[in-house]
Amino acid sequence: MELVSDTSRPPLVYVKGVPLIKYFAETIEPLQSFQARPDDLLISTYPKSGTTWLSEILDMIYQGGDTEKCRRAPIYIRVPFLEFRCPGVPSGLETLKDVPAPRLLKTHLPLALLPQSLLDQQVKMIYVARNPKDVVVSYYNFYKMAQVHPEPGTWDNFLEQFMEGKVSYGSWYQHVQEWWELSRTHPILYLFYEDMKANPKRETQKILEFLGRSLPEKIVDQIVQNTSFKEMKKNPMTNYSTVPTNVMDHSICPFMRKGITGDWKNTFTVAQNERFDADLAEKMVGCELTAHWQL
Ligand code: A3P
């Protein structure tokens, strides 16, 4: 494992106009020679949209619903995070070396930084989008506990940074829209966090269909049960409690924080909400995506 001595909160580094966690920015160049396999499956999301949840559902599907097999390693080892690099934890590219095919891979990268091989190999992808108001609240709490990010500052300031696309991974607005566009020409299943909350069994069945797999209904029910927020929060293989404290400090805020929809209402002021809505309407003009959310 690579040792990185500077664990303080370094400023974001811009790569092709996209702000990234400094350590992640350093992996973008080596990542461009990453060789995808046609049987890879890529999980793509803007941060805080339900990536870990989808990852666990997928590993459970791949393991035929066997909970013991899914406890073989933490989620970030079972599903390598392509651009990940962080003090004291194996990088995504290092983790990848030991993962047998068919591989599950994770990324938050916008299309400008995505390794070309994933597109050339026609790798199937599953994207999850979440109500941006819940994303930004979740992200603010994540910035506080995951100290590879810069200091988040005040909530009001963080909200502005998010709206301006100046948080890690850049603009949420561009991310959800460009992946939506890509889903018209590339094999992508585009899911919504809110649909997964409302009917996890239906969404799990959608995933199975997309993968061309089938499992007995009893197993699907077990997968839904084992990937509930309550179960994943207490499971050390999914709740990130195995990550060193200087990387993620769960005493500041647990990674498995609330796992609900509409939590933004406890954080946004009326004025912030009005400003956010007006800005969102401008940035998403002509895009049918926002119809999915009770904003
Ligand atoms: P909150 O901070 O709103 O609780 P990601 O994995 O993309 O980083 O997303 C993290 C968010 O998904 C957190 O949201 C986390 O609590 C939530 N989450 C994780 N597992 C979940 C599950 N099984 N069901 C619902 N939400 C889940």
Residues whose N, C-alpha, C, O or C-beta is under 5 A from the ligand:
A	BS01	A3P	Y46 P47 K48 S49 G50 T51 T52 W53 D134 S138 T227 S228 F229 M232 F255 M256 R257 K258 G259 I260
